[in-house]
């Protein structure tokens, strides 16, 4: 019997991975398709670029409250 090689079961394009940074003094609960995610004041999360397609996140980015690196 041949050995099965187990590789990554989930791997995104590195260009699609971003840092979403909260520059405000406010904490935010982001309602994501996968569930809620808390982004505290002056903290950052590593996530997929597609998060910006969500209306609430897009609005915060456009207001300058959140930035993308």
HELIX and SHEET records of a PDB file:
HELIX    1   1 UNK A   14  UNK A   16  5                                   3    
HELIX    2   2 UNK A   49  UNK A   53  5                                   5    
HELIX    3   3 UNK A   55  UNK A   62  1                                   8    
SHEET    1   A 3 UNK A  44  UNK A  48  0                                        
SHEET    2   A 3 UNK A  17  UNK A  22 -1                                        
SHEET    3   A 3 UNK A  66  UNK A  68 -1                                        
SHEET    1   B 2 UNK A  28  UNK A  32  0                                        
SHEET    2   B 2 UNK A  35  UNK A  39 -1                                        
END                                                                             
